[in-house]
Amino acid sequence: MQAIAVVWSGNVSGCWQIRYRGSDGLQRPTGEITVPAEVPETELVQYIADLCDEWATRSHREVVPLR
């Protein structure tokens, strides 16, 4: 399972920043996942699920929001 963080960054001309979350609590930018600024927060889970479906496994089939 790969945990990612999705953060709105208003200071970079309003865009979603996607970061890998490490087990040590640190985050690093992803290079391969981009989410357009036009995607509303309410649609993020589905958008990321569509992009990352190849990561799915039998035990981890869906994108689950972590707060």
Secondary structure by P-SEA (a helix, b strand, c coil): cbbbbbbbbccccbbbbbbbbccccbbbbbccccccccccccaaaaaaaaaccccccccccbbbbcc
